[in-house]
Amino acid sequence: MKRKVLSAILCFSMAGMLFAGCGNNQAAPAATEPADDANTEAEEPAADAQAQAPTKSEDNEGMMVYLVSKGFQHQYWQAVWQGAQEKAEELGVEVQMQGPDTESDIAQQVQMLNTAIQLQPDAIGLAALDVSALNDGIAQAQSAGIPIIGFDSGVPEAPEGAVYANAATDNYAAGALAAEETYKLIKDTIGSAQGSARIGVMNQDATAESIINRGLGFIDKMAELVIADGKTVSIVGNEKYVNDSMVTDKGEGGDVILDVAVPSKVEAALSSTDAQTLLNKEDIICIYGSNQFSGEGLVNGDANIGKLGKDVVGIAFDSGTVIKDAVKSGKLAGAVTQSPLDIGRKTVELAVKAAKGESVADVDTGCQWFTAENMEDPSIAPNLYD
């Protein structure tokens, strides 16, 4: 809107009068008001038009925020989108959201970010699948003066100054919360084990910051708790998690073995296969799935095995119908939920503030532990999307 008023003022200054078609000779930018509005405002003398034109610091009218998520295939992203729409309506701004077909389609997300930049929104929200692949686009947004707000996993290692703030769960702390609650359930089993006790850690990938931190938060806290009770811990499995964890013993030698699984691609069948592999190990006592994808893979992988809720404690992260039903039935002992609605709301709120030149800072959108006993509580239920 601001660009159209300026265009009309320039036409007046150059010609000394307004021609009826002046505002309609340009293609309207995607985030602006219809061309007729620009003409109406431009009928005033130039000085008055500039004085009356709303600025981004005074009015949100005509502003557009474009969100690029990691996908739309999980119900989690639909809940983020719902929260974003709610906040956009409250603030009187337009919001759009796109995401790749799957969370392994990095090239598709790169193209979506480039498309967003071409639309020249007032701000961009970005949940990065692979920051290194997105850095060229991020730099272009920065050069164009478009502020970026990270959400969900944030945008680590982006060009300095490009990302103004992040709206996300403290994923490392959330993983640690999952470990603390899990350890209460398996402490006695570990203490009485005659041989090794294996804990599976299922992660969707080894590239997204949110997934990595949830896995590492769980691994590091679990190791800390086990060692505090006089047992030794070792770690095996995916190289990224093995190398980045605080567990110094790499291999099968611990009283407790943390066994980390990551599928070669983000495909449900591969995640279910990982679950089956872990469930069929003789010393397995517990498996943790660090997001909706992995939690559902755990439940589906157990469908023909039937160990969850009996011989093996299952723990998940996020929500969705499969995980909720598994918690209700006792197949999963519990799960950690984020607040996807609040992530969407806070992302739009931060984006609007950044676009208006206001100061913004990172926001921790929180997490909660839920079980069959508390999942209907008013403080938890709104975040348990289907």
Disulfide bonds with the S-S distance in Angstrom:
Cys11-Cys22 2.16
